Amino acid sequence: MISMSQSIDRTQSTALFERAKALFPGGVNSPVRAFGSVGGTPLFMEKGKGAHVWDADGNRFIDFCCSWGPLILGHAHPHVEERIIEAVRKGTTFGTPTRLENELGSLIIDHHPYVEQIRFVSSGTEAAMSAIRLARGVTGRSKIIKFDGCYHGHVDALLVKAGSGLATLGTSSSAGVPEAYARETLVLPLNDLEAVEQCVLAYKDEIAVIAIEPIPANNGLLIQDESFLRGLRTICDREGILLLFDEVISGFRVAFDGAAGFYGIRPDVMAFGKIIGGGMPVGAYASTAEVMAHIAPAGPVYQAGTLSGNPVAMAAGAAQLTECLRPGFYEDQDRRTQRFVQGVLSHAERQGYPLRIFTRGSIFWLAFSDKVWIRKSSEIDPDSMAYFGRLHAALLRRGIYLGPSGYEVGFVSAAHTDAIIDEAVDGFRLALDEVFA
Ligand SMILES: Cc1ncc(COP(=O)(O)O)c(C=O)c1O
């Protein structure tokens, strides 16, 4: 065990980051990687195996980021690796249909009660963007409802935050998104059915889709009341609005059939990503055959992609989902996650530390709070993030890697064995003692 005061060697990561800063805006190719909210130099990872990653300085960590969710089997799972290599040897892309698309498509459709047809794309952003276009194409309406605290990728129409006061009309949350686009997006608080009722009344027959992460996991883990999710279904049925479940994180994670299966709520359209690609860039959107018939070339809603259904990515996804379908896979994920969560929480409770860990399936979120539930982003205390920054550093010193933001969730993979979980629990306990010393 590394001693408390010793900080990790970041010589190589620091040099690599210096170079990267000249090459990429902020030195990274996706913002949260920059360690902006925890401070310090981002670690440049060099390899991963199972539940572990190694950085460029040779430091080893138990990895609870798991590439932000795709790696439900852990790093470099032998079956995924084999199938990737086999696919690469046959050629990396053809721009034609391949047998592998059928394989991954069937694996999903045969085991998901709400998916009759699917379209593969290359990222979760593309999946959400295309699902929104589909919903607009099907309904002939243009406005969309999203919820404050849900993330659906960096689509213009979804980079929108709530307007001031009680206004539901969105305002763009990024430079470069025209206000005219933002005005098509209505932003509501999570877990507030009355706000949804009022909004659909105010914009009667104008709303194409209600988009939600059914298990919101991008701004903490904001577990919704089941009655709220069911209420959305009822409102959508009554108003002719499509219900979009963005299951980019929750899909194939909390259950093979995601939050839809977990809650037994039928969405009209689903967006997927992360796990279905087995660590390669894949997204997808899906619905009934009738709704998907609106997509080109079958129908008038255009959507395309040079690398969509890429054979290497399809092979990786098929290998990973095949493992997920093994009997007891999700039960075991949940059991080990609870072992971890309870192990950490029992210590925090004994010591009187203000820590909660919210969890669904193998997703967890550390909240420095004594609230019983946090269901809306407005209920997160921004000042509590200072604790997370200190914990993150203390965990790195103990060989444990979390995504570098207190608003992000962590993931347990199938490679996190009981022994690794127990080692991590020990590290967390010591790190918490240090934070609260
Ligand atoms: C719920 C959700 N939707 C969409 C996206 C966007 O996916 P990607 O980063 O693959 O574009 C993310 C990414 O984290 C996500 O969590």
The ligand as an SDF file (V2000), in Angstrom:
LIG
                    3D

 16 16  0  0  0  0  0  0  0  0999 V2000
  -27.0160    9.0230  -21.7760 C   0  0  0  0  0  0  0  0  0  0  0  0
  -26.0190    9.4090  -22.8230 C   0  0  0  0  0  0  0  0  0  0  0  0
  -26.4530    9.7130  -24.0520 N   0  0  0  0  0  0  0  0  0  0  0  0
  -25.6050   10.0350  -25.0290 C   0  0  0  0  0  0  0  0  0  0  0  0
  -24.2500   10.0850  -24.7970 C   0  0  0  0  0  0  0  0  0  0  0  0
  -23.3160   10.4450  -25.8970 C   0  0  0  0  0  0  0  0  0  0  0  0
  -22.5710    9.3100  -26.2570 O   0  0  0  0  0  0  0  0  0  0  0  0
  -21.1600    9.4850  -26.9930 P   0  0  0  0  0  0  0  0  0  0  0  0
  -20.2260   10.0650  -25.9930 O   0  0  0  0  0  0  0  0  0  0  0  0
  -20.8160    8.0860  -27.4010 O   0  0  0  0  0  0  0  0  0  0  0  0
  -21.3880   10.3670  -28.1590 O   0  0  0  0  0  0  0  0  0  0  0  0
  -23.7530    9.7940  -23.5400 C   0  0  0  0  0  0  0  0  0  0  0  0
  -22.3140    9.8500  -23.2510 C   0  0  0  0  0  0  0  0  0  0  0  0
  -21.8510    9.6800  -22.1640 O   0  0  0  0  0  0  0  0  0  0  0  0
  -24.6640    9.4280  -22.5210 C   0  0  0  0  0  0  0  0  0  0  0  0
  -24.2440    9.1360  -21.2870 O   0  0  0  0  0  0  0  0  0  0  0  0
  1  2  1  0
  2  3  1  0
  2 15  2  0
  3  4  2  0
  4  5  1  0
  5  6  1  0
  5 12  2  0
  6  7  1  0
  7  8  1  0
  8  9  2  0
  8 10  1  0
  8 11  1  0
 12 13  1  0
 12 15  1  0
 13 14  2  0
 15 16  1  0
M  END
$$$$
